[in-house]
């Protein structure tokens, strides 16, 4: 089986470039797994976790804040609004962002402000999930 060439980029930087055996990503209409020889695809990303399965290495998990993904000819381009590796995530800051978004959602907001607060909550929850999962995996003993 072949490999996929993946580029994960934001407006500010390239977050990842390399080969993977599979990529799992959150789309606005559900989660998708991309394997080599996947049919061409252009899809909107939801805020959530992107998992890159790298041959011979641990999976790389990224928190993304939405964007788009294109799949074509065993190449995957993720154009993310925001993307962070687990080791880049400040857990305390993400927890504060989650709390602020939750507080905003309890207030009477316009539809636009409610949607923004809801999106901020989804982004902060994705960041926390990625960071905490990777950190927990790092605390396991080598036999696990």
Buried (B, 14 or more C-beta within 10 A) or exposed (E): EEBBBBBBBBEEEEBBEBBBBBBBBBBEEEEBEBBBEBEEEEBEBBBBBBBBBBEEEEBBBBBBBBBBBBBEEBEBBBBBBBBBBBEEBEEEEBBEBBEBBEEBBEEEBEEEEBEBBBBBBBBBBBBBBBBBBBEEEEEEEEEE
